[in-house]
C-alpha cells in the first residue's frame, strides 16, 4: 500500500523484502487449472514437487506439493538457518526446516505466536518474482493481526524492518503499518477487531485489471468471494477463496497508486 506505489521492486529483491510467494497444495492439478484460467498463468514444472506459474515467459510465483493448502509469502534472507535461530528467540516456531529446491531456493516456513505463517527464501537460482507489474502480478503482502504492537516488534526484530504508521488507507481506528527496508515499503499490517471474523495471517495480493470481472471469473471456476472494499489511495481490493479454500486477495489499483 505504498502497495500503492512501492511495487516491491520485483526485478531486484534486497535482503529483507518480500520477494516471492508459493501456493502449497496437495492438489496441484486442480490448483494449476484454477489459477491458469483466472490469471492467464502458464505452468512450468521444475520437479515432481515444484512448479512455477509464469506470465509472458517470466516467473510470477511458485507452487509446491504439500499436505496443506495455503498461500505462503516469502522474505529474502541471506541465511535461512540463521534466520530460523533468530526467529526462535522471538517465540516463533519452525513448521518446516530448511528444504532446498534445486535451481530455485533454500526455504523454510515459520509460524508466529498468533498462528500466521511466513516463508524464508534464500535464493539458489531464483531471486524472486520476475514480473514487475500488470494483471496477474504479485502485488503486495500484508499481515492481519489481533495485536499490532507485539507483531511490529517481532517482525521488525526478525528482519530488521523499519516501521511507519499511516491513516491514509482508512483501516479503522488503528490505521495501517508499513514495514520498511530503508525508505521502501515491503509489506503492511492491519489490526482487526474480534467481530470482523478475521484469522491472523500473512495475505498475498495479485493485481487485476477489472476487479468485478475477476471475482466473477473466480466464482465461475469454483472459487468464492469474500470481503471487499474500495481502499482510499489504493484501489478496489478483496478476498477470494480458491476451490480448495486457499485465501488470497486481488487488487484493482488506482492509477494514482502507480505514480
C-alpha positions in Angstrom: 0.0 0.0 0.0 2.7 2.1 -0.7 1.3 -1.0 -2.1 0.3 1.6 -3.7 3.4 2.8 -5.2 6.4 0.8 -3.9 5.7 -2.1 -6.2 8.0 -4.4 -4.2 10.9 -3.7 -6.7 10.1 -7.2 -8.1 13.0 -7.3 -10.6 15.5 -6.9 -7.7 14.8 -8.1 -4.2 17.1 -6.9 -1.5 17.5 -8.9 1.7 14.6 -8.3 4.0 12.0 -7.8 1.3 9.1 -10.0 0.3 10.4 -11.5 -2.9 8.1 -14.4 -3.7 5.0 -16.4 -2.9 4.2 -20.1 -3.1 0.9 -21.9 -3.3 1.4 -25.0 -1.1 -1.1 -27.6 -2.1 -2.0 -31.4 -2.1 -3.9 -30.8 -5.3 -1.5 -29.3 -7.9 -3.5 -30.2 -11.0 -6.7 -28.6 -9.7 -4.9 -25.6 -8.5 -2.9 -25.1 -11.7 -6.2 -25.2 -13.7 -7.9 -22.6 -11.5 -5.0 -20.1 -11.5 -4.2 -20.6 -15.1 -7.8 -19.8 -16.1 -8.1 -16.9 -13.6 -4.9 -15.0 -14.2 -3.7 -16.5 -17.5 -0.7 -18.0 -15.9 1.3 -20.8 -17.7 2.6 -23.6 -15.5 6.3 -24.7 -15.8 7.4 -27.9 -14.0 10.6 -27.7 -12.0 10.5 -31.1 -10.3 7.9 -33.7 -9.3 7.1 -31.5 -6.3 7.5 -28.0 -7.6 6.1 -25.8 -10.4 6.3 -22.2 -11.5 3.4 -20.0 -12.5 4.6 -17.8 -15.4 3.3 -14.8 -17.3 4.7 -13.6 -20.6 7.6 -16.1 -20.2 8.6 -14.8 -16.7 8.1 -16.5 -13.3 5.4 -14.9 -11.1 5.1 -17.3 -8.1 5.6 -21.0 -7.3 3.5 -24.0 -6.4 4.8 -26.7 -4.1 3.3 -30.1 -3.4 2.4 -30.1 0.3 0.0 -31.6 2.8 -1.9 -28.4 3.5 -3.4 -25.9 1.0 -2.3 -22.3 1.6 -0.6 -19.3 0.1 2.8 -18.5 1.7 4.6 -15.2 1.3 8.4 -15.4 1.4 11.0 -13.0 2.6 14.5 -12.9 1.0 17.1 -13.8 3.7 20.8 -14.2 3.4 20.7 -17.3 5.6 17.7 -19.5 6.3 19.5 -21.2 9.2 20.5 -18.0 10.9 17.0 -16.6 10.5 15.4 -19.7 12.0 17.7 -19.4 15.0 16.7 -15.7 15.4 13.0 -16.5 15.0 13.1 -19.0 17.8 14.3 -16.3 20.2 11.2 -14.3 19.2 8.9 -17.2 20.2 8.2 -18.2 16.6 8.0 -21.9 15.8 9.6 -23.8 12.9 6.9 -25.5 10.8 9.3 -26.7 8.0 13.0 -26.8 8.4 15.3 -25.8 5.5 14.4 -27.5 2.3 16.3 -27.0 -1.0 14.6 -26.9 -4.3 17.5 -27.2 -6.8 17.9 -24.3 -9.0 15.3 -22.3 -7.1 15.9 -21.6 -3.4 16.5 -22.9 0.1 13.3 -22.3 2.0 11.7 -22.8 5.4 8.4 -21.9 7.0 7.7 -20.2 10.3 4.6 -19.7 12.4 4.3 -16.7 14.8 2.5 -17.0 18.2 -0.8 -15.8 16.7 -0.7 -18.6 14.1 0.4 -16.6 11.0 2.7 -18.5 8.6 5.6 -16.8 6.8 8.3 -18.2 4.5 12.0 -17.7 4.3 13.7 -17.6 0.9 17.4 -18.0 0.4 17.9 -17.8 -3.4 19.6 -20.7 -5.2 18.8 -19.6 -8.7 15.6 -17.6 -8.3 15.8 -14.3 -6.6 12.1 -13.7 -6.6 9.2 -12.9 -8.8 10.2 -11.6 -12.2 7.1 -9.8 -13.2 7.2 -6.1 -12.4 3.6 -5.1 -12.7 0.3 -5.7 -14.5 -2.5 -8.2 -14.4 -1.6 -11.4 -12.5 1.5 -9.9 -10.9 2.4 -10.4 -7.3 1.2 -7.0 -5.9 1.5 -6.8 -2.1 1.8 -8.7 1.2 0.1 -7.8 4.4 -0.3 -9.1 7.9 -3.7 -9.4 9.6 -3.1 -9.3 13.3 -5.1 -9.1 16.5 -2.1 -7.4 18.4 -0.2 -4.9 16.3 2.3 -3.9 19.0 3.8 -7.4 19.5 3.6 -8.1 15.8 5.5 -5.0 14.9 8.3 -5.8 17.4 8.5 -9.4 16.4 8.9 -8.9 12.6 11.0 -5.7 12.9 13.4 -7.7 15.1 13.4 -10.7 12.8 14.0 -8.9 9.5 15.5 -5.6 10.6 12.4 -3.8 9.3 11.7 -0.1 9.9 8.1 0.8 10.9 5.9 3.6 9.6 2.3 4.3 10.5 -0.4 5.9 8.2 -4.1 6.6 8.3 -4.5 7.2 4.6 -5.9 3.8 3.8 -8.7 4.1 6.5 -8.1 0.7 8.1 -10.2 1.6 11.2 -9.0 3.3 14.3 -5.7 1.5 14.4 -4.6 2.8 10.9 -2.1 0.9 8.9 1.5 -0.2 9.4 4.1 -0.2 6.7 7.2 -2.4 7.1 10.2 -0.7 5.6 13.6 -1.8 4.2 15.4 1.5 4.0 13.0 4.0 2.5 11.0 1.4 0.7 7.8 -0.4 1.8 8.0 -4.2 1.5 4.7 -5.2 3.3 2.0 -3.9 5.6 -0.1 -4.9 8.6 -3.5 -4.0 10.0 -5.1 -4.8 13.3 -8.5 -6.4 13.1 -11.4 -6.3 15.6 -12.8 -9.5 17.1 -16.1 -9.1 15.3 -14.5 -8.9 11.9 -14.1 -12.7 11.8 -10.5 -12.5 10.5 -7.8 -15.0 11.2 -4.2 -13.9 11.8 -2.3 -14.4 8.5 0.2 -13.0 6.1 -2.0 -12.4 3.0 -0.8 -12.2 -0.6 -2.3 -9.9 -3.2 -2.4 -10.2 -7.0 -3.1 -7.4 -9.4 -6.1 -7.4 -11.8 -7.4 -5.0 -14.4 -11.1 -5.4 -13.6 -11.9 -6.4 -10.0 -15.6 -7.3 -10.6 -14.9 -9.4 -13.7 -12.0 -11.2 -11.9 -14.3 -12.1 -9.0 -17.0 -13.3 -11.3 -14.5 -15.5 -13.1 -13.1 -16.9 -9.9 -16.6 -17.9 -8.7 -17.4 -19.4 -12.1 -14.2 -21.6 -11.7 -15.4 -22.9 -8.3 -14.0 -20.2 -6.0 -15.8 -17.9 -3.6 -15.8 -14.1 -3.0 -15.1 -12.7 0.5 -14.9 -9.2 2.0 -14.0 -6.4 -0.4 -13.7 -2.6 -0.2 -12.6 0.5 -2.1 -9.5 1.4 -0.1 -8.6 5.2 -0.3 -5.3 5.9 -2.0 -5.1 2.2 -3.1 -7.9 0.8 -5.2 -10.5 -1.9 -5.0 -9.3 -4.9 -3.0 -11.0 -8.0 -1.8 -10.7 -11.6 -0.6 -11.1 -14.6 -2.9 -11.1 -18.3 -1.8 -9.9 -20.8 -4.5 -11.8 -24.1 -4.9 -9.6 -25.8 -2.2 -10.1 -23.0 0.3 -6.8 -21.1 -0.3 -7.3 -17.4 0.6 -5.7 -14.7 -1.4 -6.6 -11.1 -2.4 -6.9 -9.3 -5.7 -6.4 -5.6 -6.2 -7.5 -3.3 -9.0 -5.1 -0.4 -8.2 -5.9 3.3 -8.6 -4.0 4.8 -11.5 -2.5 7.3 -9.0 -1.1 4.4 -6.9 1.4 3.6 -9.5 2.9 7.1 -9.7 
